[in-house]
Each structure stands twice: as structure tokens, then as C-alpha cells.
Amino acid sequence: MKRWAGWIVLLAALIYAGFLVGRGTKPHTVAAPKTAKSTASASTAQYGLTAGQFAPNFTLTTTAGQTVSLASLRGHPVWLNFWATWCPWCNKEIPQIEKVQASYAGRIDIYGVDVQQSQATVAQYMKAKGVNYPVLLDTQGAVAAAYGVQGLPMSVFIGPHGRIRAIYSGALLSPQSIAPYLHKLLASS
């Protein structure tokens, strides 16, 4: 009887942990960067960014080899989605982001920011899944650290003037969950 009780408690704990991951309570952590190869660095990381603050600038490379800086995106609303190929909740969220990309192309710049994975791994994943938006490579985790990312996925919505409009930790899994953030983002245009 004690054995069954132990298994039931273990199963309940695993189910609860899955619930917490989906809600964005950050059970998966992102390791601190080994070296800072972007304009964001661990020494200037601002943990606990909030709406209204200026988004930390960075320069990263896409999986296609193009260099993108946040400053170059000024004048457009931006949705940054921090994620990784190994993250199950990220994988569930990607189809929703693809729908937004298809519906709002030209109105919102959407960039995935893959955290601490190689270009080959991410490019292969994108090709296999048919991801329709560009993905930036934060191979050292410096940008994730500057944005205070402690769990994946995490979305940061940045207005055209560079101020953070909203931050969401966790997976946005439906159009209804995404709509308020898109409204805030587009209202700032």
C-alpha cells in the first residue's frame, strides 16, 4: 500500500510540475553566459525588466547569417520570443506565433531568440518544422541574461520607440491568450 501511495504522490508531483512549466513559473533555467559576444552583457543585465522600460539593445545573427540589432528595428512593433528546440512548451507555442506572423506580416516584426544552441541545430529544426519567422541565435545566452530570462518560453513585446509594452513568461497557446499582447503592441504604434 505504501508503494502505491508513493507512486501516486510522484505522479501528482510530475503533473503539477508540468502545469507550472506551462504557466511560466520558470522551472527551466537558462545558464549564465560564458562570454558576452553581443552588445548585451552579463555585467549590465537588468533582471526584472518591466513594461515602460527601454528594451536592452543587442546585435545577433539569424540562422540565415543576417545580422540584426534591436536598434535597427526602431519604428516597428517587435515581438521577441525567447525559446529553445528542446523546450516542449516552446514547441507547442510556435504554431501560434506562425499564425500571428502570417496575419500581421508587415505590421509586427516577430523574432524568435534561440537561447544557447548552435546554428546547425536551430536551422535544422526550423527547416523540419517550417518556421515562417526569423530566429536569432543567442548562442552564449548574453541577450537572454540582459532580458532576465529565467524560463522558456518568454515573450517580450516592444513598441516602435524601443520601450517594452509587455512581458509574458510561459507559452501563449491560443489566439485568445495572444490577443491582449498584440493589442498593447499595436496600440503603441
C-alpha positions as CSV (number, residue, x, y, z in Angstrom):
1,M,0.0,0.0,0.0
2,K,2.8,2.4,0.8
3,R,4.4,1.7,-2.6
4,W,1.2,2.7,-4.4
5,A,0.9,5.8,-2.3
6,G,4.5,6.8,-3.2
7,W,3.7,6.3,-6.9
8,I,0.6,8.4,-6.7
9,V,2.4,11.2,-5.0
10,L,5.2,11.0,-7.6
11,L,2.7,11.1,-10.4
12,A,0.9,14.1,-8.9
13,A,4.1,15.9,-8.5
14,L,5.0,15.3,-12.1
15,I,1.6,16.5,-13.3
16,Y,1.9,19.6,-11.1
17,A,5.4,20.3,-12.4
18,G,4.0,20.2,-16.0
19,F,1.3,22.6,-15.1
20,L,3.9,25.0,-13.6
21,V,6.1,24.8,-16.7
22,G,3.1,25.7,-18.9
23,R,2.2,28.6,-16.7
24,G,5.7,30.0,-17.0
25,T,6.9,29.7,-13.4
26,K,10.4,29.1,-14.7
27,P,11.4,25.6,-13.7
28,H,13.8,25.5,-16.6
29,T,16.6,28.0,-16.1
30,V,19.0,29.5,-18.7
31,A,22.6,29.2,-17.7
32,A,24.6,32.4,-17.3
33,P,26.6,33.4,-20.4
34,K,30.1,32.1,-20.7
35,T,31.2,35.1,-22.7
36,A,29.3,38.1,-24.0
37,K,29.6,38.3,-27.8
38,S,26.7,40.7,-28.2
39,T,26.2,44.2,-27.1
40,A,24.3,42.9,-24.1
41,S,26.5,41.5,-21.4
42,A,26.1,39.8,-18.1
43,S,27.6,42.7,-16.3
44,T,24.9,45.0,-17.5
45,A,22.0,42.6,-17.2
46,Q,18.8,44.1,-15.8
47,Y,16.8,41.4,-14.2
48,G,13.2,42.1,-13.7
49,L,12.6,44.3,-16.7
50,T,9.1,45.8,-16.7
51,A,6.7,47.5,-19.1
52,G,7.7,51.1,-19.8
53,Q,11.5,50.5,-19.7
54,F,13.6,50.7,-22.8
55,A,14.5,47.3,-24.1
56,P,18.2,46.5,-23.9
57,N,19.8,46.8,-27.3
58,F,21.6,43.7,-28.8
59,T,23.1,42.5,-32.1
60,L,22.6,38.9,-33.1
61,T,22.8,36.8,-36.2
62,T,19.9,34.9,-37.8
63,T,20.1,31.2,-38.7
64,A,20.5,32.5,-42.3
65,G,23.6,34.6,-41.3
66,Q,22.0,38.1,-41.4
67,T,22.9,40.5,-38.6
68,V,20.0,42.1,-36.7
69,S,20.2,44.7,-34.0
70,L,17.2,45.8,-32.0
71,A,18.1,49.4,-32.7
72,S,17.7,48.7,-36.5
73,L,14.1,47.6,-35.8
74,R,13.0,51.0,-34.4
75,G,9.9,52.4,-35.9
76,H,8.2,48.9,-35.9
77,P,6.5,47.0,-33.1
78,V,8.6,43.9,-32.2
79,W,7.8,40.6,-30.6
80,L,10.8,38.8,-29.2
81,N,10.1,35.2,-28.3
82,F,12.9,33.5,-26.2
83,W,12.9,29.7,-26.8
84,A,14.9,26.6,-27.5
85,T,14.3,23.5,-29.6
86,W,14.4,21.2,-26.5
87,C,11.6,23.1,-24.7
88,P,8.2,21.3,-25.1
89,W,6.2,24.4,-24.3
90,C,8.1,26.4,-26.9
91,N,7.3,23.7,-29.5
92,K,3.6,24.0,-28.6
93,E,3.7,27.8,-28.9
94,I,5.4,28.0,-32.3
95,P,2.3,27.3,-34.4
96,Q,0.5,30.2,-32.7
97,I,3.4,32.5,-33.4
98,E,3.4,31.3,-37.0
99,K,-0.3,32.2,-37.3
100,V,0.4,35.7,-36.0
101,Q,3.3,36.1,-38.4
102,A,1.0,35.1,-41.3
103,S,-1.7,37.5,-40.2
104,Y,0.4,40.5,-39.1
105,A,3.3,40.4,-41.6
106,G,4.5,44.0,-42.2
107,R,2.7,45.3,-39.1
108,I,4.8,43.5,-36.4
109,D,8.4,42.2,-36.6
110,I,8.5,38.8,-34.9
111,Y,11.8,37.3,-34.0
112,G,12.5,34.0,-32.2
113,V,15.6,34.2,-30.0
114,D,17.0,30.8,-29.6
115,V,19.0,30.5,-26.4
116,Q,22.3,28.7,-26.2
117,Q,22.0,26.4,-29.1
118,S,24.1,26.0,-32.3
119,Q,23.2,27.4,-35.7
120,A,23.1,23.9,-37.2
121,T,20.7,22.6,-34.5
122,V,18.3,25.6,-34.9
123,A,18.4,25.7,-38.7
124,Q,17.6,22.0,-38.9
125,Y,14.7,22.4,-36.5
126,M,13.3,25.4,-38.4
127,K,13.5,23.6,-41.7
128,A,11.8,20.4,-40.3
129,K,9.0,22.4,-38.7
130,G,8.7,25.1,-41.5
131,V,9.0,28.0,-39.1
132,N,7.9,31.2,-41.0
133,Y,9.6,33.9,-39.0
134,P,13.3,34.6,-38.5
135,V,15.2,33.2,-35.5
136,L,18.2,35.0,-33.9
137,L,20.9,32.9,-32.3
138,D,21.8,33.9,-28.7
139,T,24.4,31.1,-28.5
140,Q,26.1,32.4,-25.3
141,G,22.9,33.5,-23.6
142,A,24.0,37.1,-23.1
143,V,20.8,38.6,-24.5
144,A,18.6,36.2,-22.5
145,A,20.6,37.3,-19.4
146,A,20.1,41.0,-20.3
147,Y,16.4,40.4,-20.6
148,G,16.2,38.5,-17.3
149,V,15.1,35.3,-19.0
150,Q,14.9,32.5,-16.4
151,G,12.5,30.2,-18.0
152,L,11.4,29.3,-21.6
153,P,9.5,30.4,-23.4
154,M,9.3,34.1,-22.6
155,S,7.9,36.8,-24.9
156,V,8.8,40.5,-24.8
157,F,6.6,43.0,-26.7
158,I,8.5,46.1,-27.7
159,G,6.9,49.3,-29.1
160,P,8.2,51.1,-32.1
161,H,10.1,53.6,-29.9
162,G,12.0,50.9,-28.1
163,R,10.0,50.7,-24.9
164,I,8.8,47.4,-23.5
165,R,5.0,47.2,-23.8
166,A,4.5,43.8,-22.1
167,I,6.4,40.7,-20.9
168,Y,4.9,37.2,-20.7
169,S,6.7,34.2,-19.2
170,G,5.2,31.0,-20.4
171,A,3.7,29.6,-23.5
172,L,1.0,31.6,-25.4
173,L,-1.1,28.7,-26.7
174,S,-4.2,30.3,-28.2
175,P,-5.3,33.3,-30.2
176,Q,-7.2,34.5,-27.1
177,S,-4.1,34.4,-24.9
178,I,-2.0,36.3,-27.6
179,A,-4.7,39.0,-28.4
180,P,-4.2,41.3,-25.4
181,Y,-0.4,41.5,-26.1
182,L,-0.9,42.2,-29.8
183,H,-3.4,44.9,-28.8
184,K,-0.9,46.6,-26.5
185,L,1.8,46.3,-29.1
186,L,-0.3,47.7,-31.9
187,A,-1.8,50.4,-29.7
188,S,1.7,51.8,-29.2
189,S,2.3,52.3,-32.9
